[in-house]
Amino acid sequence: MPAYSGKFQYTGENGEDLCQGPCQVAFDQDRCVVTPSSGAPLVFDLGDVDRATPAERDLHLALYTGRILTLNHFGGAFSNLSGELLAAWRDRTVRCLLLKDLEQVGRYQAAANRAPGEIRIYKSNVAFLPEAGTAIQWRFAEVDSILFEASTYSIVLTRGGDRLALSKLARKTDEVLAKLQETLTSLRKNAAAALHGVFPFLSPDQLARLSTAMPEGRSTPLAVLNEIHPKLADALIGRAVDEPLQAYFEALRSRATQEPLMAGFKFTRADEDETGAESSDPGGEKTPLFFWFFFPLPNQLAAWEATTGAGRATYFFRAPSPFPVSIASLTRGLASVNFRREPVYLPDESLERDPRFHRYAIGARKLPDLRSLRAAYVGRAIHSSLEEWRTQMDALLAGL
């Protein structure tokens, strides 16, 4: 743990001086410790820093509590302190955004929507870690286009009505544009190949329509799939629902309302045992796929069932009308945590107090889609046995 000697000032939400003076600053990959020459140390998780603003001789750290820590008077060591602490903060932020286990393609100093910071490109996501402001992450599955805008000399990513403009890349502009476009193209190519492996009976035109209608990482109504091919929805269910989960799937389908049943898939890695996977073999390479379904239930509820591999429970969420809009929001929330279960069902107290899950609590503060998902969650029914599962589900739904 590196340690530096200098001075600090700690101010409250209204700018009032709480304490200041000489100190020693030490930090590791998770936390920072500011030890005054007199008084109790100030210890905080690096993920609790919402903004880190470096200046020539000062480093301002804005905590999520609204309080601000200013570090200064570190002499010639300030440059090392600032650089190393900022790097540790960004890495911790990435872990709290649940991106650390994703394969990284590159990282660059740049600006996003004119704010300076660092861009990190992953095989499935692009993240921007600003010097001042909340971190941003976009999944490539949600990106509609990546273009170079000559008038502003920036790379513009679009997602629905959202726009992310990357600039101040200088000579790296072409390199970053190529990596972003190659990553998006690779994802779409692999998704199309995987879908062809699952549905080999589709014609090229039908497969192209399916790739557009059900991109990796989104939920799509089964009725839309049947517009592409009348047997497509049944083929998806037959391939996506593992035998041990068929009884749960059929029980949920029997309770579904007239709203559209929705389904989706994502790629997984071999080590993602929590989500489970099915191996298809498009192009001679094993491509693990993870399938799920959303079932519309009475009283504006939705049941989410992961139907491949290690699906251990059915999760229930509030889903106000229109149902597809609610499901799109829930899917974004699940995708933001790579479909992990603990960030969804663990209570706030467990996330805050258990060191194993504290990064999920920080992630919930930083990720609006995760906050919305947790707010919509109402409970789960464990796949212990069909009878016990029914009892849990009935008790849960009766109590709402």
C-alpha positions in Angstrom: 0.0 0.0 0.0 1.8 3.2 -1.1 1.9 6.0 1.5 2.4 9.8 1.0 2.8 12.6 3.5 1.1 16.0 3.0 -2.0 17.9 4.1 -5.7 17.4 3.8 -9.0 19.3 4.2 -12.3 17.6 4.7 -15.4 19.7 4.1 -19.1 19.1 4.6 -22.1 19.2 2.2 -22.4 23.0 2.7 -18.7 23.7 2.4 -18.1 23.8 6.2 -14.6 22.8 7.4 -14.8 19.5 9.2 -11.1 18.9 9.8 -7.8 19.6 8.2 -4.0 19.4 8.8 -1.0 17.3 8.1 -1.7 13.7 7.2 -0.4 10.5 5.7 -2.4 9.0 2.7 -2.3 5.3 1.9 -4.4 3.3 -0.5 -4.7 -0.1 -2.2 -7.0 -1.4 -4.9 -10.1 -1.1 -2.7 -9.8 1.7 -0.1 -8.0 4.8 0.9 -6.9 5.7 4.4 -6.1 9.3 5.4 -4.4 9.4 8.8 -4.2 12.9 10.4 -1.3 13.8 12.7 -4.0 13.9 15.4 -7.5 12.5 15.4 -9.1 9.4 13.9 -8.2 8.2 10.4 -10.6 8.8 7.6 -11.2 5.5 5.7 -13.4 5.1 2.6 -13.9 2.7 -0.3 -12.5 4.1 -3.5 -15.8 3.2 -5.1 -17.5 5.8 -2.8 -15.7 8.5 -4.7 -18.2 10.0 -7.2 -15.7 12.5 -8.7 -12.0 12.8 -8.7 -10.8 16.2 -9.9 -7.0 16.7 -10.2 -5.4 20.2 -10.3 -1.8 21.3 -10.5 -1.2 20.9 -6.7 -4.5 19.6 -5.4 -6.6 16.5 -5.8 -10.3 16.9 -4.9 -12.3 13.7 -4.1 -16.1 14.1 -3.9 -17.7 11.3 -1.9 -21.2 10.1 -2.5 -22.2 11.5 0.9 -21.7 15.0 -0.5 -18.5 15.6 1.5 -15.2 16.5 -0.2 -11.7 15.5 0.6 -8.9 17.8 -0.7 -5.3 16.6 -0.8 -2.4 19.1 -1.2 1.1 20.0 0.0 2.6 16.7 -1.1 5.6 18.4 -2.8 7.4 16.5 -5.6 5.5 13.3 -4.7 2.1 14.9 -5.6 2.3 13.8 -9.3 2.8 10.1 -8.2 0.1 10.4 -5.6 -2.4 11.9 -8.0 -1.6 9.5 -10.8 -1.6 6.3 -8.7 -4.7 7.2 -6.7 -6.7 8.1 -9.9 -5.7 4.8 -11.5 -6.7 2.9 -8.4 -10.0 4.8 -8.3 -10.8 4.0 -11.9 -10.0 0.4 -11.5 -12.2 0.2 -8.4 -15.0 2.0 -10.3 -14.7 -0.6 -13.0 -15.1 -3.4 -10.5 -18.1 -1.7 -8.9 -19.7 -1.4 -12.4 -19.1 -5.2 -12.7 -16.9 -4.8 -15.7 -13.6 -6.1 -14.3 -14.2 -9.7 -15.4 -14.8 -8.7 -19.0 -12.1 -8.9 -21.7 -10.6 -5.5 -22.3 -9.8 -4.4 -25.8 -8.1 -1.0 -25.0 -8.1 2.1 -22.9 -7.5 5.7 -23.8 -7.4 9.2 -22.3 -10.1 11.3 -24.1 -13.3 13.2 -23.5 -16.9 12.0 -23.7 -19.6 14.6 -24.3 -16.8 17.2 -23.7 -15.9 15.8 -20.2 -12.3 14.7 -19.8 -11.6 11.1 -18.5 -10.7 7.6 -19.6 -12.4 5.4 -22.2 -12.2 1.6 -21.7 -13.3 -0.7 -24.5 -14.4 -4.2 -23.7 -15.6 -7.0 -26.0 -19.2 -6.4 -24.9 -19.2 -2.9 -23.3 -17.6 0.5 -23.6 -17.1 2.5 -20.4 -16.2 6.1 -19.8 -14.6 7.1 -16.5 -14.8 10.9 -16.2 -12.5 12.9 -14.0 -15.6 14.7 -12.7 -19.0 13.0 -12.9 -20.6 9.7 -12.9 -19.1 6.8 -14.9 -20.9 5.6 -18.0 -21.2 2.2 -19.5 -22.9 1.2 -22.7 -23.4 -2.4 -23.9 -22.5 -2.9 -27.6 -25.7 -4.9 -27.9 -27.6 -1.6 -27.4 -25.5 0.5 -29.8 -27.2 1.4 -33.0 -24.3 3.1 -34.8 -20.6 4.2 -34.5 -19.6 7.0 -36.8 -16.9 9.6 -37.2 -18.2 13.2 -37.2 -15.8 15.4 -39.1 -17.4 18.7 -38.0 -16.5 18.0 -34.3 -13.6 15.6 -35.0 -15.3 13.1 -32.7 -16.5 9.5 -32.7 -20.2 9.4 -32.1 -22.1 6.3 -30.7 -25.9 6.3 -30.8 -28.3 4.2 -28.6 -31.9 5.0 -29.3 -32.2 8.7 -28.5 -28.9 8.8 -26.6 -25.6 10.0 -28.0 -22.0 9.5 -26.7 -19.4 11.7 -28.5 -15.8 10.7 -27.9 -13.2 13.4 -28.6 -9.7 14.7 -27.8 -8.2 11.4 -29.0 -5.8 13.2 -31.3 -3.7 10.6 -33.3 -5.6 7.8 -31.6 -8.9 8.8 -33.2 -8.6 6.3 -36.1 -7.4 3.5 -33.8 -10.3 4.0 -31.4 -12.8 4.2 -34.2 -11.5 1.0 -35.7 -11.6 -0.9 -32.4 -15.1 0.3 -31.6 -16.4 -0.7 -35.1 -14.5 -4.0 -35.1 -15.9 -4.9 -31.7 -19.5 -4.1 -32.6 -19.1 -5.9 -36.0 -17.6 -9.0 -34.2 -20.5 -9.0 -31.7 -23.1 -8.9 -34.4 -21.3 -11.5 -36.5 -21.0 -13.9 -33.6 -24.6 -13.4 -32.6 -25.8 -14.1 -36.1 -23.6 -17.2 -36.3 -24.9 -18.4 -32.9 -28.5 -17.9 -34.0 -27.9 -19.8 -37.2 -26.5 -22.6 -35.1 -29.7 -22.7 -33.1 -32.1 -22.2 -36.0 -30.5 -23.7 -39.1 -33.8 -23.9 -40.9 -34.0 -20.1 -41.3 -33.2 -18.7 -44.7 -30.5 -15.9 -44.9 -33.2 -13.3 -45.1 -35.1 -14.7 -42.2 -31.9 -14.9 -40.1 -31.1 -11.3 -40.9 -34.6 -10.3 -39.7 -34.1 -12.4 -36.5 -30.7 -10.8 -35.8 -32.3 -7.4 -36.0 -35.4 -8.4 -34.0 -33.5 -10.3 -31.2 -30.0 -8.9 -30.8 -27.8 -10.4 -28.1 -28.7 -9.1 -24.7 -32.3 -7.8 -25.4 -35.8 -9.3 -24.8 -38.1 -9.8 -27.8 -41.8 -10.8 -28.0 -42.3 -14.4 -29.2 -45.0 -13.1 -31.5 -42.4 -11.1 -33.4 -40.4 -14.3 -33.9 -43.4 -16.0 -35.4 -43.7 -13.2 -37.9 -40.3 -14.2 -39.2 -41.1 -17.9 -39.3 -44.2 -19.6 -38.0 -42.2 -22.3 -36.2 -39.5 -20.0 -34.8 -41.0 -19.5 -31.3 -41.6 -23.2 -30.7 -38.1 -23.9 -31.9 -36.6 -21.4 -29.5 -38.5 -22.9 -26.6 -37.5 -26.4 -27.6 -33.8 -25.4 -27.7 -33.7 -22.9 -24.9 -35.5 -24.7 -22.1 -33.4 -27.4 -20.4 -35.2 -30.5 -19.4 -35.0 -30.0 -15.6 -36.6 -26.5 -16.0 -39.4 -27.5 -18.4 -42.0 -28.1 -15.7 -41.4 -24.6 -14.3 -41.5 -23.1 -17.7 -44.9 -24.7 -18.5 -46.3 -23.7 -15.1 -45.4 -20.1 -15.7 -46.8 -20.2 -19.3 -50.1 -21.5 -18.0 -50.4 -18.5 -15.8 -49.4 -15.9 -18.3 -51.8 -13.2 -19.3 -52.5 -12.0 -22.8 -49.5 -9.7 -22.8 -46.6 -11.0 -25.1 -44.3 -13.7 -23.7 -40.7 -12.4 -24.3 -37.3 -14.1 -24.6 -33.7 -13.2 -25.0 -30.2 -14.6 -25.1 -26.6 -13.6 -24.3 -23.1 -15.0 -24.7 -21.4 -16.4 -21.6 -17.9 -17.7 -20.8 -17.2 -21.2 -19.7 -16.5 -19.9 -16.1 -19.9 -18.2 -15.8 -21.5 -21.1 -13.8 -23.9 -18.7 -12.0 -25.9 -18.1 -15.2 -25.3 -21.5 -16.9 -24.8 -21.9 -20.6 -25.8 -24.0 -23.6 -23.0 -24.8 -26.1 -23.9 -24.4 -29.7 -21.3 -24.8 -32.4 -21.5 -22.1 -35.1 -18.6 -22.1 -37.5 -16.8 -24.9 -35.6 -16.3 -22.9 -32.4 -18.2 -23.5 -29.2 -20.4 -20.5 -28.3 -22.0 -20.7 -24.9 -25.5 -19.2 -24.9 -27.7 -18.3 -22.0 -31.5 -18.0 -22.6 -34.2 -16.4 -20.5 -38.0 -15.7 -20.7 -40.3 -13.1 -19.2 -43.8 -14.2 -18.4 -46.6 -11.5 -18.0 -48.6 -12.2 -14.9 -51.8 -10.6 -13.4 -51.5 -7.4 -11.4 -48.8 -6.0 -13.7 -46.1 -8.4 -12.6 -43.5 -10.3 -14.6 -41.7 -13.5 -13.9 -38.1 -13.9 -15.2 -36.9 -17.5 -15.8 -33.4 -18.4 -16.9 -34.0 -21.6 -18.7 -30.4 -22.8 -19.5 -27.9 -24.4 -17.2 -27.9 -23.2 -13.6 -31.3 -21.5 -13.4 -32.0 -21.9 -9.7 -35.0 -19.6 -9.1 -37.8 -17.7 -10.7 -37.6 -13.9 -10.1 -40.7 -11.6 -9.9 -40.8 -7.9 -10.8 -43.3 -5.2 -11.1 -44.0 -4.5 -14.8 -46.4 -1.6 -15.4 -47.9 -1.3 -18.8 -46.9 -1.2 -21.5 -45.3 -4.6 -20.8 -42.6 -4.5 -23.5 -41.3 -1.2 -22.2 -41.1 -2.5 -18.6 -39.3 -5.7 -19.8 -36.8 -3.6 -21.8 -36.0 -1.7 -18.6 -35.7 -4.9 -16.6 -33.4 -6.5 -19.2 -31.1 -3.5 -19.2 -30.9 -3.8 -15.4 -30.0 -7.5 -15.6 -27.5 -6.9 -18.3 -25.9 -4.1 -16.4 -24.8 -6.7 -13.8 -24.1 -9.4 -16.4 -27.2 -11.3 -15.2 -25.7 -12.0 -11.7 -28.3 -12.8 -9.1 -27.0 -11.3 -5.9 -27.2 -7.7 -7.0 -30.9 -8.3 -7.7 -32.3 -10.1 -4.7 -30.0 -9.3 -1.8 -31.5 -6.7 0.6 -29.8 -3.3 0.9 -28.5 -4.2 4.3 -26.6 -7.2 3.0 -25.1 -5.2 0.1 -24.0 -2.5 2.5 -22.7 -4.7 5.3 -21.2 -7.8 3.7 -17.7 -7.1 2.3 -18.3 -9.7 -0.4 -21.2 -7.7 -1.9 -20.3 -4.1 -1.0 -19.3 -3.4 -4.6 -22.9 -4.2 -5.6 -24.1 -1.5 -3.2 -21.7 0.9 -4.9 -22.8 -0.3 -8.3 -26.5 0.3 -7.4 -25.6 3.9 -6.6 -23.7 4.4 -9.9 -26.0 2.4 -12.3 -29.5 3.8 -12.8 -30.7 0.6 -14.6 -29.6 -1.5 -11.6 -31.4 0.8 -9.2 -34.6 0.5 -11.2 -34.3 -3.3 -11.4 -33.9 -3.5 -7.6 -36.8 -1.2 -7.1 -39.0 -3.4 -9.3 -38.0 -6.7 -7.6 -40.7 -8.3 -5.4 -39.3 -11.7 -4.7 -38.2 -15.1 -6.0 -39.3 -18.8 -5.9 -36.5 -21.4 -5.5 -36.4 -24.4 -7.9 -36.2 -26.9 -4.9 -39.1 -28.9 -6.2 -42.1 -28.1 -8.3 -44.5 -28.4 -5.4 -42.4 -26.2 -3.1 -41.8 -23.7 -5.9 -45.6 -23.4 -6.5 -46.1 -22.8 -2.8 -43.5 -20.1 -2.7 -44.8 -18.4 -5.8 -48.5 -18.5 -4.6 -47.5 -17.1 -1.2 -45.5 -14.4 -2.8 -48.2 -13.3 -5.3 -50.9 -13.5 -2.6 -48.9 -11.1 -0.5 -48.7 -8.4 -3.1 
